């Protein structure tokens, strides 16, 4: 049975919408289609007034349970006699839908990070296996380059390529193992966050908040050492993610904690009486 809320509007209003305002319900329906169970029934019952109304030109209008749009239905092609045989489960809407979209966006970001760290770990693993041979080749390249530059007036200025070769020659196996271990840990953590957030798991929200807060000191330290647009954007995005998770998702008992978050999600699933929509009582008095 669909829960209704006649005292407090929930979800996107049909009338009086602010122009230019983005509505996630309309956005999702544009890609997935409307969720209007009353469009697939031949007859509407009096109790179905919240999700369907009879049309004056034949057929009836069915309400999308996600975006509250009205869809003109043709009873001739319907597969169910009435809504008793239809799926009346209310799809994600309101706060639940907004949270789902934001968490999925964060999950995509974490998934990309996990993929990059995994590629880095694979590269470091191959480097570790053949480090001695690569260092020998690098020494030979540096020696040949230095001999070739002798007497040309360019021996004192090393190119970027030679500097990178020097770094490879001076790379310590212990440092390489530490970098490999760090890349693997980051890849696993970011991957777990991505999967958990995509599936809407609350433990993943806590993990993401803790991991993001733990990395912030390192990001701030890097930004203090060298300011760059990329580092500034990364820091701002991570701060926004942390604030959203703690404040909007009520983590760590903030603003009522998990109970308040559950109440908000439950309230958002109730279908409001739309503007101009008459209840059975109002119809009887008219």
N, C-alpha and C positions, 0 to 999 in steps of 0.2 A: 504494500500500500504506500502511495506517495505521501510524504509528509508535507503539510502546507503551513505557511506562515502568513496570517492575515493581519498581523500587527506591525511587522517590521519588514520592509522590502529587502529582498536579497537577490544577488545576481544582477545582471545588467538590466536596467530599466528600458522599456520599449519607447516610452514617450519622455520627452524632456532630456534626451541624451545630449551631453555637451559635444558640440562639433569639434572634430579633431582629436577627440579622446580615443585612446586605443582600448578595445575590449577584447580580452583573451578568448571569451566564449565565441564571439563572431569570427575571430581569427582561426580557431580550431575547427569550427563548422565549415569554414571555407575550404579546408583541406579534407576533413573527414566526412563532411555532409551532416545534415541535420539529424538529430535524434528525436523523432516525433512518432511515438508508438500509435497515436490515434490516427495517423495517416494510413495505417494498414488494417483498419477495421471497417466493417460494413455499417455498423450501427453504434451510435453513441447513447449511453445511459445518462440519466440525470446526475448520477454521481461523478460523471466524467467531465463536469463543467470546468475543472481546473486545467485540463489538458486538451480539450476539444470543444468546439461550438458548431452548431449547425449553420450552414451558409444559406443566404437567401436566393442564390442562383443555382442550387443543387449541390449535392455533396456536403462536405463539412470542412472546417478549418482545424488543423492539428497543430498543437503547440510544440515547438522544439524544447525539449527538457534541458538543453544546454544553454542556448542563446535567447530563448523566449520569442523567437520569430514564429509567425503563423504560416503554415504551409497548407495550400489548397489540396485536399485529398479527394480521390476518386474511389467511391465505395465499390465500383464494379471490379476493379483490379485488386481489391483487398484480399488478404489470405485468412484473416481472422474475423469471426462474427462480432466480437466485442473486446473490450480491453481486458476482460478476464483471462483471455488467452494470449495476451501480448506481454512483452517484456517491459515492465514499468520501473526498472532500476534507473535511478537518476544518475546521469554521467557526471564526471567532474565538472564543477562550475564554481563561480565565486572564488573564495580564498583557496579552496582546495586546488582548483585549476591553476590559479596564479602561482601557488607554491610549487605545483608539479612542473610548470614550464620553467620557473627559475631554477629549480633543483636540477632539471635536465640540462639546462644551459651550463650550470656549474659542472655537471657530470661530463659534458662534452669537453670542457676546458681541462678537467682533471684527466680525462682519457687521452687527450693530446699530450699532456705532460708525461703521462705514463709511457706513451709510445716513444717519445723523444728520449726519455731516460733509458728505456729498454734498448733503443738503437745505440746509445752511448755506451751502455754496459757491454753490448756485443762487440763494439769497436775496441773497447778497453780489454776485453777478453782476448781477442785476436792479437792485440798489441802485446799483452803480457806473455802469450805463448811464444812469440818470436821477437822479444825485446832485444836480446843480445845480437842477433843477426841484423836487425834494423839499425841498432846503434853502430855496428861496424860499418854498415853501408853509409850511414850518415857521416861518420868520421872521414871515410874516403872521399865523399862528396865535398866536405868542407876543405880537406887538404888540397884537392884538385882545384877548387875555386880560389883558394888563397894563393896557390902557385900561379894560377892563371892571371891573377890581379897584380902579382909582384911586378914592380917597375912601371906600372901604368898610372900610378897616382891615385888608384882607387882602393888600395889594400886596406886603408884605415877606415873605410866606410863599408859596413856590412849591409847587405840587403836584408829585407824581411825574411826571405827564404833561408838565408844562412842563420839568422837568429833563431828561427823555428827549428832548424837542424841542431843547433846548440842546445836548445831545450830538450830535444829528444835524446841527445847524448848524455845530458845530465840528469835524465829521469831516473829516479830511484825505484827499484822493484817494490819496496814497501809502500811508497807513495802511490804507485800504480794499483796495488792491491786495495789500498784505502779508497781510492777513487772508484774502483770497480765495485767494492762493497757498498759505497754510498749511492752509486747509480742504481744498483739492484734494489736497495731499500726504498729509495724514492719511487722507483717504477712500481714496486709492489704496493706501497702505501697509496700512491695516486690512482693505481688501477682499482684497488679495493674501494676507495672513495667513489670513483666513477660508477662502478657497478651498484654500490649501495644507494647512492643518490638517485641514479636512474630508476631504481625500483622503489624509491620513496621510503627507505628504511631510516628510522630515527637514529639508530646507532651510527649510521653513516654521517648524519648531520653533526653528531658529537665528534666523531673522528675528524671530519673536515675542519670543524671549528678549532679543535686542539692542534691539528697539524698546521693550519694556517697561522694561528697565534704563535706557535713554536718557531715558524720560519720568519716571522716578521722582524725579529732583532737582526737576523743575518741580512735581510733585504735593506733594512735601514742602514746598517753598517756599510754595505756596498754602495748605497746611495750617497752616504757621507764621503766615502772615498772618491767616488766619481759620479757626478750627476749626469744622467742621460734620460732621454725621453722614454725609452723602453722601460727603464727601471722605475721611473715615476709612475708610468701607467700600470705596471705590474703591482706596485705598492698600493696604489689607489684601488685597483680591482680587488686585491686580497683584503684590504680594509673593508670594502663594501660587502664582500662575501661574509666576512666575520661579523660585521654589524647586523646584516640581514639574518644570519643563522641564529645569533644570540637574541636579537630583539624580536623579529617577526615570528620565529619558530619557538620562542619561549624556552631556549635551552638554559640549563643550569638553574632552573627555578625562576628565571627572569619573567616578570609580569604574569605570574600565576603558574608558570611551568607547563608541564605536559598536559595537565588537566584543562587549563585554559585554551591551549592549542587544540585539544580534542573538541572542546565546546564550540570554538570558532568554526572548525571544520564541519561539525554536525549542523550548526546553524546555517552554514552556507549551502547545505544540501536540501534545505526546505524550499519548496517552490512558493514564491510570493504571489499574491493576487495582483495581477497586472492592472495598470491604470485603465479605467473604463470597463474592467471585467466585473460583471455582476455575480455575486454569490447566490446560491439557491434561495437564501432568505430574502435577498433583495429582489429576486425574480418573483417570489411569491407575493411580495408586497406591491409589486408594480401592476 
